[in-house]
Amino acid sequence: MRRHRRIIVVGLLIAAAVAVSSAWLASPEPDGLERVAQDHAFIERAEGHPYRALPDYTVPVVDGPLSTAIAGLVGVGLVAGITLGAGYLSRRRRAASIPRSTGEQ
């Protein structure tokens, strides 16, 4: 079990380092999905909706590449939390479905 935790921590550190370091390399051009929405003229439907938590992969109160780095860290944290939570729930469910031996034979 200890080995698994070490692998998870190292993986999270690598993902966080990639998210932060790649922020300075991010292109100001739209990503693929946004470009398709622009090309097919339905981008206006998505503009201004309240569910835009991190618009354009930035944190609205911070400027520049630091904003993108923070948004990347938030994304890494969300994905890690959801994944680890799902794994924890799956493990608990599997453990609950395994019949326990009573020790009587």
N, CA, C and O of each residue as an XYZ file, in Angstrom:
420
protein
N       0.827     -1.194      0.000
C       0.000      0.000      0.000
C       0.871      1.258      0.000
O       0.547      2.243     -0.663
N       1.957      1.220      0.732
C       2.856      2.366      0.816
C       3.436      2.705     -0.553
O       3.610      3.874     -0.896
N       3.727      1.675     -1.319
C       4.291      1.873     -2.658
C       3.284      2.594     -3.560
O       3.660      3.459     -4.351
N       2.010      2.235     -3.434
C       0.966      2.870     -4.244
C       0.862      4.361     -3.924
O       0.712      5.186     -4.825
N       0.941      4.695     -2.659
C       0.877      6.111     -2.274
C       2.053      6.879     -2.846
O       1.898      8.005     -3.318
N       3.223      6.274     -2.802
C       4.414      6.923     -3.341
C       4.263      7.165     -4.841
O       4.634      8.230     -5.336
N       3.729      6.199     -5.557
C       3.508      6.342     -7.000
C       2.500      7.455     -7.276
O       2.686      8.255     -8.193
N       1.428      7.502     -6.475
C       0.408      8.541     -6.647
C       1.003      9.917     -6.398
O       0.760     10.843     -7.172
N       1.777     10.067     -5.333
C       2.383     11.367     -5.007
C       3.354     11.797     -6.097
O       3.342     12.956     -6.511
N       4.188     10.887     -6.564
C       5.142     11.220     -7.628
C       4.385     11.594     -8.905
O       4.758     12.549     -9.586
N       3.339     10.860     -9.230
C       2.535     11.179    -10.413
C       1.893     12.552    -10.316
O       1.871     13.301    -11.293
N       1.370     12.886     -9.141
C       0.765     14.203     -8.944
C       1.807     15.318     -9.045
O       1.535     16.376     -9.614
N       2.985     15.082     -8.498
C       4.049     16.091     -8.592
C       4.477     16.311    -10.046
O       4.718     17.445    -10.461
N       4.570     15.236    -10.809
C       4.928     15.360    -12.224
C       3.836     16.108    -12.979
O       4.136     16.995    -13.778
N       2.565     15.759    -12.735
C       1.457     16.437    -13.413
C       1.429     17.919    -13.056
O       1.198     18.762    -13.923
N       1.659     18.242    -11.792
C       1.675     19.645    -11.366
C       2.838     20.390    -12.017
O       2.679     21.532    -12.448
N       3.996     19.756    -12.090
C       5.157     20.403    -12.717
C       4.912     20.657    -14.199
O       5.277     21.713    -14.715
N       4.304     19.706    -14.881
C       3.985     19.887    -16.302
C       2.954     21.003    -16.477
O       3.081     21.829    -17.380
N       1.938     21.028    -15.620
C       0.900     22.065    -15.719
C       1.496     23.455    -15.525
O       1.158     24.384    -16.259
N       2.372     23.598    -14.549
C       2.970     24.908    -14.266
C       3.966     25.304    -15.352
O       3.935     26.435    -15.837
N       4.840     24.389    -15.734
C       5.869     24.748    -16.715
C       5.289     24.988    -18.107
O       5.817     25.802    -18.864
N       4.221     24.292    -18.447
C       3.644     24.473    -19.781
C       2.816     25.745    -19.888
O       2.462     26.150    -20.996
N       2.500     26.379    -18.777
C       1.701     27.601    -18.802
C       2.402     28.701    -19.587
O       1.743     29.508    -20.244
N       3.708     28.742    -19.527
C       4.462     29.774    -20.237
C       4.594     29.461    -21.728
O       5.018     30.312    -22.510
N       4.233     28.247    -22.116
C       4.296     27.852    -23.524
C       2.921     27.858    -24.191
O       2.809     27.589    -25.388
N       1.883     28.161    -23.425
C       0.518     28.094    -23.947
C       0.307     29.110    -25.061
O       0.769     30.249    -24.983
N      -0.389     28.682    -26.082
C      -0.679     29.544    -27.218
C      -1.899     30.416    -26.929
O      -2.859     29.951    -26.314
N      -1.871     31.657    -27.360
C      -3.047     32.503    -27.185
C      -4.167     32.163    -28.178
O      -5.290     32.648    -28.041
N      -3.859     31.336    -29.166
C      -4.850     30.924    -30.162
C      -5.862     29.974    -29.521
O      -5.546     29.328    -28.521
N      -7.069     29.877    -30.077
C      -8.078     28.972    -29.506
C      -7.661     27.509    -29.632
O      -6.959     27.122    -30.566
N      -8.117     26.702    -28.659
C      -7.833     25.272    -28.744
C      -8.739     24.648    -29.815
O      -9.548     25.340    -30.433
N      -8.597     23.363    -30.021
C      -9.322     22.699    -31.103
C     -10.829     22.814    -31.013
O     -11.492     23.115    -32.005
N     -11.378     22.575    -29.826
C     -12.820     22.626    -29.651
C     -13.347     24.047    -29.855
O     -14.384     24.244    -30.489
N     -12.640     25.025    -29.320
C     -13.052     26.417    -29.485
C     -12.949     26.846    -30.950
O     -13.786     27.606    -31.437
N     -11.939     26.366    -31.641
C     -11.772     26.700    -33.052
C     -12.918     26.146    -33.897
O     -13.418     26.828    -34.792
N     -13.329     24.925    -33.615
C     -14.459     24.329    -34.331
C     -15.722     25.140    -34.066
O     -16.513     25.381    -34.978
N     -15.912     25.563    -32.808
C     -17.089     26.378    -32.469
C     -17.066     27.707    -33.213
O     -18.113     28.204    -33.627
N     -15.882     28.284    -33.385
C     -15.765     29.529    -34.146
C     -16.042     29.286    -35.622
O     -16.783     30.038    -36.255
N     -15.446     28.237    -36.165
C     -15.606     27.936    -37.591
C     -17.056     27.635    -37.959
O     -17.489     27.964    -39.064
N     -17.804     27.023    -37.063
C     -19.188     26.654    -37.340
C     -20.194     27.618    -36.713
O     -21.391     27.336    -36.657
N     -19.697     28.738    -36.251
C     -20.505     29.869    -35.778
C     -21.486     29.534    -34.654
O     -22.622     30.008    -34.655
N     -21.041     28.712    -33.692
C     -21.887     28.523    -32.522
C     -21.150     28.868    -31.229
O     -21.591     28.493    -30.143
N     -20.036     29.578    -31.343
C     -19.272     30.002    -30.172
C     -20.070     30.989    -29.320
O     -19.888     31.055    -28.105
N     -20.954     31.756    -29.963
C     -21.730     32.762    -29.237
C     -22.627     32.129    -28.177
O     -22.906     32.751    -27.152
N     -23.078     30.903    -28.412
C     -23.943     30.221    -27.449
C     -23.216     29.964    -26.124
O     -23.844     29.945    -25.066
N     -21.920     29.769    -26.182
C     -21.153     29.446    -24.980
C     -20.658     30.689    -24.253
O     -20.335     30.616    -23.067
N     -20.591     31.812    -24.930
C     -20.075     33.036    -24.311
C     -21.008     33.533    -23.218
O     -22.224     33.586    -23.406
N     -20.440     33.894    -22.088
C     -21.205     34.516    -21.019
C     -21.998     33.578    -20.136
O     -22.761     34.049    -19.292
N     -21.855     32.271    -20.290
C     -22.590     31.349    -19.431
C     -21.963     31.313    -18.040
O     -20.747     31.451    -17.907
N     -22.769     31.131    -17.017
C     -22.256     31.181    -15.640
C     -21.370     30.001    -15.250
O     -20.675     30.082    -14.237
N     -21.367     28.914    -16.011
C     -20.582     27.748    -15.635
C     -19.125     27.821    -16.102
O     -18.388     26.841    -15.997
N     -18.722     28.950    -16.604
C     -17.336     29.109    -17.063
C     -16.443     29.378    -15.858
O     -16.146     30.532    -15.551
N     -16.022     28.341    -15.187
C     -15.242     28.470    -13.958
C     -13.843     29.029    -14.229
O     -13.382     29.917    -13.512
N     -13.177     28.521    -15.244
C     -11.829     28.968    -15.595
C     -11.826     29.345    -17.079
O     -11.351     28.573    -17.912
N     -12.349     30.522    -17.412
C     -12.460     30.896    -18.821
C     -11.100     30.990    -19.505
O     -10.168     31.606    -18.986
N     -11.007     30.377    -20.662
C      -9.768     30.364    -21.446
C      -8.578     29.847    -20.649
O      -7.453     30.312    -20.835
N      -8.824     28.881    -19.758
C      -7.779     28.247    -18.949
C      -7.002     29.269    -18.127
O      -5.778     29.188    -18.023
N      -7.714     30.232    -17.544
C      -7.096     31.247    -16.701
C      -7.916     31.438    -15.435
O      -9.077     31.036    -15.356
N      -7.288     32.056    -14.455
C      -7.974     32.458    -13.232
C      -8.241     33.951    -13.383
O      -7.292     34.726    -13.504
N      -9.499     34.378    -13.380
C      -9.825     35.769    -13.702
C      -9.146     36.831    -12.836
O      -8.946     37.949    -13.312
N      -8.786     36.533    -11.600
C      -8.207     37.560    -10.729
C      -6.692     37.696    -10.863
O      -6.094     38.571    -10.237
N      -6.062     36.835    -11.678
C      -4.606     36.853    -11.871
C      -4.320     37.034    -13.352
O      -5.041     36.500    -14.195
N      -3.270     37.784    -13.677
C      -2.925     38.026    -15.084
C      -1.710     37.210    -15.514
O      -0.902     36.777    -14.692
N      -1.608     37.016    -16.829
C      -0.423     36.428    -17.432
C      -0.315     34.928    -17.281
O      -1.290     34.249    -16.959
N       0.886     34.417    -17.518
C       1.121     32.974    -17.452
C       0.857     32.386    -16.064
O       0.510     31.211    -15.946
N       1.018     33.188    -15.023
C       0.739     32.686    -13.678
C      -0.728     32.272    -13.558
O      -1.044     31.296    -12.877
N      -1.604     32.996    -14.203
C      -3.024     32.671    -14.207
C      -3.271     31.306    -14.843
O      -4.058     30.508    -14.334
N      -2.594     31.049    -15.954
C      -2.721     29.754    -16.636
C      -2.125     28.638    -15.790
O      -2.663     27.532    -15.754
N      -1.016     28.920    -15.107
C      -0.391     27.919    -14.238
C      -1.324     27.543    -13.094
O      -1.463     26.363    -12.768
N      -1.957     28.527    -12.487
C      -2.886     28.253    -11.390
C      -4.082     27.456    -11.898
O      -4.531     26.520    -11.237
N      -4.595     27.821    -13.062
C      -5.714     27.063    -13.645
C      -5.294     25.622    -13.914
O      -6.089     24.704    -13.710
N      -4.072     25.407    -14.363
C      -3.569     24.050    -14.580
C      -3.489     23.256    -13.293
O      -3.829     22.073    -13.262
N      -3.039     23.909    -12.227
C      -2.975     23.234    -10.928
C      -4.373     22.895    -10.405
O      -4.584     21.836     -9.816
N      -5.316     23.800    -10.627
C      -6.703     23.522    -10.234
C      -7.219     22.314    -11.010
O      -7.872     21.439    -10.441
N      -6.927     22.265    -12.301
C      -7.350     21.127    -13.117
C      -6.735     19.824    -12.658
O      -7.423     18.807    -12.570
N      -5.437     19.843    -12.362
C      -4.765     18.639    -11.860
C      -5.413     18.196    -10.549
O      -5.668     17.010    -10.341
N      -5.674     19.160     -9.671
C      -6.292     18.829     -8.390
C      -7.685     18.245     -8.542
O      -8.035     17.282     -7.859
N      -8.484     18.823     -9.435
C      -9.841     18.306     -9.657
C      -9.823     16.895    -10.222
O     -10.547     16.021     -9.743
N      -9.005     16.671    -11.231
C      -8.939     15.344    -11.846
C      -8.406     14.322    -10.844
O      -8.917     13.205    -10.763
N      -7.386     14.699    -10.086
C      -6.830     13.785     -9.077
C      -7.866     13.481     -8.005
O      -8.020     12.329     -7.600
N      -8.570     14.492     -7.548
C      -9.579     14.284     -6.512
C     -10.701     13.373     -6.969
O     -11.111     12.465     -6.247
N     -11.192     13.619     -8.165
C     -12.273     12.785     -8.702
C     -11.792     11.345     -8.899
O     -12.499     10.397     -8.558
N     -10.594     11.190     -9.446
C     -10.056      9.856     -9.701
C      -9.803      9.091     -8.412
O     -10.193      7.930     -8.283
N      -9.144      9.749     -7.453
C      -8.857      9.072     -6.190
C     -10.142      8.788     -5.414
O     -10.263      7.750     -4.765
N     -11.096      9.707     -5.483
C     -12.380      9.478     -4.820
C     -13.128      8.299     -5.414
O     -13.690      7.481     -4.686
N     -13.135      8.213     -6.739
C     -13.797      7.091     -7.404
C     -13.100      5.773     -7.056
O     -13.761      4.757     -6.840
N     -11.779      5.793     -7.004
C     -11.035      4.589     -6.625
C     -11.335      4.160     -5.202
O     -11.493      2.971     -4.924
N     -11.414      5.133     -4.297
C     -11.723      4.848     -2.894
C     -13.118      4.243     -2.764
O     -13.306      3.241     -2.075
N     -14.093      4.858     -3.431
C     -15.462      4.328     -3.369
C     -15.556      2.935     -3.983
O     -16.260      2.066     -3.470
N     -14.841      2.734     -5.083
C     -14.849      1.421     -5.728
C     -14.247      0.359     -4.807
O     -14.753     -0.760     -4.722
N     -13.170      0.720     -4.126
C     -12.519     -0.229     -3.222
C     -13.432     -0.564     -2.044
O     -13.513     -1.718     -1.626
N     -14.116      0.447     -1.512
C     -15.037      0.213     -0.396
C     -16.194     -0.680     -0.830
O     -16.607     -1.578     -0.096
N     -16.712     -0.425     -2.029
C     -17.839     -1.224     -2.525
C     -17.406     -2.677     -2.734
O     -18.138     -3.606     -2.393
N     -16.205     -2.862     -3.298
C     -15.711     -4.216     -3.533
C     -15.488     -4.939     -2.202
O     -15.814     -6.119     -2.071
N     -14.932     -4.230     -1.217
C     -14.691     -4.850      0.097
C     -16.006     -5.209      0.779
O     -16.082     -6.219      1.478
N     -17.032     -4.402      0.588
C     -18.330     -4.694      1.200
C     -19.013     -5.881      0.547
O     -19.815     -6.556      1.193
N     -18.717     -6.154     -0.720
C     -19.383     -7.259     -1.415
C     -18.697     -8.604     -1.197
O     -19.254     -9.642     -1.554
N     -17.505     -8.604     -0.621
C     -16.804     -9.860     -0.356
C     -17.300    -10.410      0.969
O     -17.207     -9.737      1.996
N     -17.829    -11.632      0.955
C     -18.332    -12.199      2.211
C     -17.187    -12.464      3.198
O     -16.128    -12.971      2.830
N     -17.435    -12.107      4.447
C     -16.424    -12.332      5.473
C     -16.570    -13.741      6.045
O     -17.676    -14.254      6.214
N     -15.432    -14.344      6.333
C     -15.497    -15.682      6.931
C     -15.766    -15.530      8.432
O     -15.268    -14.603      9.071
N     -16.522    -16.409      8.955
C     -16.874    -16.348     10.374
C     -15.847    -17.057     11.239
O     -15.878    -16.934     12.463
N     -14.969    -17.772     10.641
C     -13.958    -18.505     11.400
C     -14.425    -19.875     11.837
O     -13.634    -20.653     12.369
N     -15.691    -20.188     11.626
C     -16.222    -21.498     11.994
C     -16.049    -22.454     10.831
O     -16.265    -22.094      9.674
N     -15.664    -23.658     11.148
C     -15.516    -24.662     10.097
C     -16.085    -25.962     10.521
O     -16.049    -26.929      9.760
